[in-house]
């Protein structure tokens, strides 16, 4: 007897993913693409889901203008209970909603686990798994405490764009952006979050800006020490992101690197993707050129 599930029509949703290391202008590029191609943006950021965490997470809401966005400001930072299960549930629901209205879903962000879960279709059981057992697929992740199992509801057909700058430029951009955020009131933002009931322990859990500035607000470090510690931590984070993208490439996920967020180059790829024209393989892969100065902007030592 034929399995009824085999008679169901396979649903495939096309999506464009805009990712890359921190401070490379992902949001700006995604917004421009959304305007040109009639898209809506889904944030792939584990901290932008929280209300009031604006400057420290780089929400840059003013950049969106009239472009609709999803998965931003949907959770309470005092609870801190937004997790991978909820993200997958919300992200796939948003993709389905956007696509069903004839719009283009654009996923934008750089949270590694969230991005990999979307691209690789993680299965999330509703109870804790035993510690890393032999034979347990890597795409099955522990998700203790959630009622119900998350199963990917449809297949994604993604075009993955990565915003690329030479590493030395990324380091400079990180510093410039950090100082701009201080000027914009990032310390006061975190002070106000604490005053509204978000504990320092919870703020430190959110990492990077929230951890280091919480230490400063508690008098454990000077402003200069905090700023330098934070700058180093963000640069280390960018390096970890770089390692993650290489890993995705080695595992067979094509990332089309867009040099310096070139809008026209990105637009051409998206246009070809939507019009079913041949795209071909990426011009280069980070995983294949990890020591090439022409790609990384650094001299070999």
C-alpha positions in Angstrom: 0.0 0.0 0.0 1.4 3.4 -1.0 2.4 5.7 1.8 0.0 8.7 1.9 2.9 11.0 2.6 4.4 10.1 -0.7 1.3 11.5 -2.5 1.8 15.0 -0.9 3.3 17.6 -3.2 6.8 18.5 -2.2 6.9 22.2 -1.0 10.0 24.2 -1.8 10.5 27.8 -0.7 13.1 29.9 -2.4 15.0 32.2 0.0 17.9 34.5 -0.2 20.4 34.5 2.7 22.6 37.5 3.4 25.3 36.7 6.0 29.0 37.4 6.7 31.2 38.5 9.6 30.1 41.2 12.0 30.4 44.9 10.9 30.3 44.1 7.2 27.0 45.8 6.4 24.7 42.8 6.0 21.6 44.7 7.0 22.2 47.5 4.5 22.7 45.1 1.6 19.6 43.0 2.6 17.4 46.1 2.8 18.5 47.2 -0.7 17.8 43.7 -2.1 14.4 43.6 -0.4 13.5 46.9 -2.0 14.6 45.8 -5.5 13.0 42.4 -5.4 9.9 42.9 -3.3 11.3 41.1 -0.2 10.8 41.0 3.5 13.7 40.4 6.0 13.9 37.7 8.6 16.6 38.4 11.2 18.9 35.5 11.9 20.3 37.0 15.1 20.0 35.4 18.6 20.0 38.8 20.4 17.9 41.0 18.1 14.8 39.1 19.1 14.9 40.9 22.5 13.2 44.2 23.0 15.3 47.1 24.2 18.6 45.6 23.1 18.9 47.9 20.1 22.3 49.6 19.9 24.3 46.7 21.4 22.8 44.2 18.9 23.0 46.5 15.9 19.4 46.4 14.9 19.7 49.5 12.8 15.9 49.7 12.5 16.2 53.0 10.8 17.8 51.3 7.8 14.7 49.2 7.1 12.4 52.1 6.3 9.3 50.7 4.7 10.8 47.2 4.3 8.9 44.7 6.6 11.1 42.7 9.0 10.5 39.7 11.2 12.0 38.1 14.4 13.0 41.4 15.9 11.7 42.7 19.2 9.6 39.6 19.9 11.0 38.5 23.3 11.6 39.9 26.8 15.3 40.2 27.7 14.5 39.7 31.4 13.4 36.1 30.6 16.1 35.2 28.1 14.2 32.1 27.1 14.3 32.4 23.3 16.1 29.4 21.8 16.9 27.4 18.7 13.6 25.5 18.7 11.6 28.8 18.9 13.8 30.4 16.2 13.3 27.5 13.8 9.6 27.5 14.4 9.3 31.2 13.9 11.7 31.5 11.0 10.1 28.7 8.9 6.7 30.2 9.7 7.9 33.6 8.5 9.3 32.2 5.3 6.0 30.4 4.6 4.0 33.5 5.3 6.2 35.8 3.1 6.4 33.4 0.2 2.7 32.7 0.3 2.0 36.4 -0.3 4.3 36.4 -3.3 7.2 38.2 -1.6 10.8 37.1 -1.4 12.0 35.9 2.0 15.4 37.4 2.8 17.2 35.9 5.9 19.8 38.2 7.2 22.3 37.7 10.1 25.3 35.9 11.4 24.3 33.8 14.4 26.1 30.6 13.4 23.8 28.0 15.1 20.7 29.6 13.8 22.0 29.9 10.3 23.2 26.3 10.2 19.9 25.1 11.5 18.1 26.8 8.7 20.5 25.7 5.9 20.9 22.2 7.1 17.4 21.5 8.3 18.0 20.6 11.9 15.6 18.2 13.6 14.8 19.3 17.1 13.3 16.9 19.5 11.2 18.2 22.4 13.3 16.5 25.1 17.0 16.3 26.0 19.2 14.0 24.1 21.9 12.0 25.8 25.4 13.5 25.5 26.8 13.2 21.9 26.3 9.5 21.3 27.8 7.6 18.4 25.4 7.4 15.6 23.3 10.4 16.5 23.2 12.7 13.5 24.9 16.1 14.0 21.9 17.8 12.6 19.8 16.6 15.6 20.3 19.1 18.4 19.4 18.9 22.1 16.6 21.2 23.0 15.5 20.4 26.5 12.3 21.9 27.9 10.3 22.5 24.7 7.0 20.7 24.3 6.7 19.0 21.0 9.1 18.1 18.2 10.2 20.5 15.5 10.4 19.0 12.1 11.3 21.1 9.0 7.9 21.7 7.4 9.2 22.2 3.8 12.4 22.3 1.8 14.4 25.5 1.3 16.1 26.4 -1.9 18.6 29.0 -0.7 20.9 31.4 -2.5 23.5 32.3 0.2 25.3 35.6 -0.2 28.2 36.4 2.1 29.4 40.0 2.5 33.2 40.0 2.2 35.8 42.5 3.2 39.5 41.8 3.7 40.2 40.8 7.3 42.2 44.0 8.1 39.3 46.1 6.9 36.9 44.1 9.0 39.1 44.9 12.1 39.0 48.6 11.3 35.2 48.5 10.7 34.6 46.8 14.0 36.5 49.5 15.9 34.7 52.3 14.0 31.3 50.8 14.6 32.1 50.1 18.3 33.0 53.8 18.9 29.9 54.9 17.0 27.8 52.8 19.2 29.3 54.3 22.3 28.6 57.7 20.9 25.0 56.6 20.2 24.4 55.8 23.9 25.1 52.0 24.2 26.2 52.3 27.8 23.0 54.1 28.8 21.0 51.5 26.9 22.4 48.7 29.0 22.1 50.8 32.2 18.4 51.3 31.4 17.9 47.6 30.7 19.3 46.8 34.2 17.1 49.5 35.8 14.1 48.0 34.1 14.6 44.7 35.8 17.2 42.8 33.6 19.8 41.5 36.0 23.5 41.9 35.4 23.7 38.1 35.4 21.2 38.0 32.6 22.9 40.8 30.7 26.3 39.0 31.0 24.6 35.9 29.5 24.0 37.9 26.3 27.8 38.3 25.9 30.0 40.8 24.1 28.7 44.3 24.6 26.3 43.3 27.4 28.9 41.4 29.4 31.7 43.9 29.1 29.6 47.0 29.7 27.9 45.3 32.7 31.3 44.8 34.2 32.0 48.5 33.7 28.7 49.5 35.2 29.4 47.4 38.3 32.8 49.2 38.7 34.9 46.2 38.0 36.8 47.8 35.1 37.5 51.3 33.8 35.8 52.6 30.7 39.1 52.3 28.8 39.6 48.7 30.0 36.1 47.8 29.1 36.4 49.4 25.6 39.6 47.6 24.8 38.4 44.3 26.2 35.2 44.6 24.1 37.1 45.5 20.9 39.3 42.4 21.3 36.3 40.2 22.1 34.4 41.4 19.0 37.4 40.8 16.8 37.7 37.3 18.2 34.0 36.7 17.5 34.6 37.8 13.8 37.4 35.3 13.6 35.1 32.5 14.9 32.5 33.5 12.3 35.2 33.2 9.6 36.0 29.7 10.8 32.3 28.9 10.8 31.8 30.0 7.2 34.8 27.9 6.1 33.2 24.9 7.8 29.9 25.5 5.9 31.8 25.6 2.6 33.7 22.4 3.4 30.4 20.7 4.1 29.0 21.6 0.7 27.1 24.8 1.2 27.9 27.4 -1.5 28.5 30.9 -0.3 28.7 33.6 -3.0 31.0 36.2 -1.5 30.0 39.8 -2.4 33.1 42.0 -2.2 32.5 45.1 -0.1 28.7 44.5 -0.2 28.6 45.4 -3.9 24.9 45.8 -4.5 24.9 45.4 -8.3 26.9 42.1 -8.0 24.5 40.8 -5.4 21.5 42.0 -7.4 22.7 40.1 -10.5 23.0 36.9 -8.5 19.5 37.3 -7.0 18.0 38.1 -10.4 19.6 35.0 -12.0 18.4 32.9 -9.0 14.8 34.0 -9.3 14.8 33.8 -13.1 16.2 30.2 -13.0 19.3 31.2 -14.9 22.5 29.4 -14.2 24.5 30.8 -11.3 27.5 28.5 -11.2 29.9 28.0 -8.3 31.2 30.8 -6.1 34.1 32.7 -7.5 36.2 31.7 -4.5 35.8 29.9 -1.2 37.3 31.0 2.1 37.9 27.4 2.9 40.2 27.0 -0.1 42.1 30.2 0.2 42.7 30.4 4.0 46.3 31.5 3.5 45.9 33.7 0.3 46.8 37.3 1.0 44.8 38.4 -2.0 41.6 37.3 -0.3 42.4 38.0 3.3 44.2 41.3 2.9 47.1 40.1 5.1 50.7 39.3 4.4 51.7 35.8 5.3 54.0 35.5 8.3 
